[in-house]
């Protein structure tokens, strides 16, 4: 998922506090990245039990409320992908 936030530090505090909500909906973990030129541009790699759970979560009222509370600006871009494997470099 990729999106913009009003304030990265405030967003992160709320995001971390919502870990149980994500876990209850099938999320097995996250990895957060931010743009080095604009910390308020955030990308998150979520790991979900299934694509269906990811889609259902992102469309849920609970997820929308959490994003609004955290200061997400606009509609995030969510890409549902499968792991194609890693390479050495």
C-alpha positions as CSV (number, residue, x, y, z in Angstrom):
1,X,0.0,0.0,0.0
2,X,1.2,3.5,-0.8
3,X,-0.3,6.7,0.5
4,X,0.5,10.2,1.9
5,X,0.0,11.2,5.6
6,X,-0.3,14.6,7.3
7,X,2.5,13.8,9.8
8,X,4.6,10.6,9.7
9,X,5.3,10.4,13.4
10,X,1.6,10.9,14.4
11,X,0.5,8.4,11.7
12,X,3.0,5.8,12.9
13,X,1.8,6.0,16.5
14,X,-1.8,5.3,15.4
15,X,-0.6,2.6,12.9
16,X,1.3,0.7,15.6
17,X,-1.7,1.0,18.0
18,X,-3.9,-0.8,15.4
19,X,-1.8,-4.0,15.2
20,X,-4.5,-6.1,16.9
21,X,-7.1,-4.9,14.4
22,X,-4.9,-5.9,11.5
23,X,-4.0,-9.3,13.1
24,X,-7.7,-10.1,13.8
25,X,-8.3,-9.6,10.1
26,X,-5.6,-11.9,8.8
27,X,-2.5,-9.7,8.7
28,X,0.7,-11.5,9.7
29,X,3.0,-8.5,9.7
30,X,4.1,-5.3,8.1
31,X,7.2,-3.6,6.8
32,X,7.1,0.2,6.7
33,X,9.0,2.4,4.2
34,X,9.0,6.1,3.7
35,X,10.3,8.4,1.0
36,X,13.7,9.9,1.9
37,X,12.7,13.2,0.3
38,X,9.3,13.3,1.9
39,X,8.8,11.3,5.1
40,X,5.0,11.7,4.7
41,X,4.9,9.5,1.6
42,X,4.6,6.0,3.1
43,X,4.7,2.5,1.6
44,X,3.8,-0.6,3.6
45,X,4.3,-4.2,2.7
46,X,1.6,-6.2,4.5
47,X,1.7,-9.9,4.8
48,X,-1.8,-11.4,4.7
49,X,-3.1,-14.9,5.2
50,X,-5.0,-14.5,1.9
51,X,-5.7,-12.0,-0.8
52,X,-9.4,-12.1,0.0
53,X,-8.7,-11.1,3.6
54,X,-6.5,-8.2,2.5
55,X,-9.2,-6.9,0.1
56,X,-11.9,-7.3,2.7
57,X,-9.8,-5.4,5.3
58,X,-8.9,-2.5,3.0
59,X,-12.6,-2.1,2.1
60,X,-13.8,-2.3,5.7
61,X,-15.2,0.6,7.7
62,X,-12.7,-0.3,10.5
63,X,-9.8,0.2,8.2
64,X,-11.2,3.4,6.7
65,X,-11.7,4.8,10.3
66,X,-8.2,3.8,11.3
67,X,-6.7,5.5,8.2
68,X,-8.7,8.7,8.9
69,X,-7.7,8.7,12.5
70,X,-4.0,8.3,11.5
71,X,-4.1,11.2,9.1
72,X,-4.0,9.4,5.8
73,X,-4.6,11.9,2.9
74,X,-6.7,10.7,0.0
75,X,-7.3,7.1,-1.0
76,X,-4.3,4.8,-0.6
77,X,-3.1,2.7,-3.6
78,X,-3.4,-1.0,-2.5
79,X,-1.6,-3.6,-4.7
80,X,-2.4,-7.2,-3.9
81,X,0.5,-9.3,-5.1
82,X,2.0,-12.8,-4.5
83,X,5.6,-13.4,-3.6
84,X,7.6,-14.3,-6.8
85,X,10.7,-15.2,-4.8
86,X,14.0,-13.4,-4.1
87,X,17.2,-13.2,-6.1
88,X,20.8,-12.9,-4.7
89,X,21.0,-9.3,-6.0
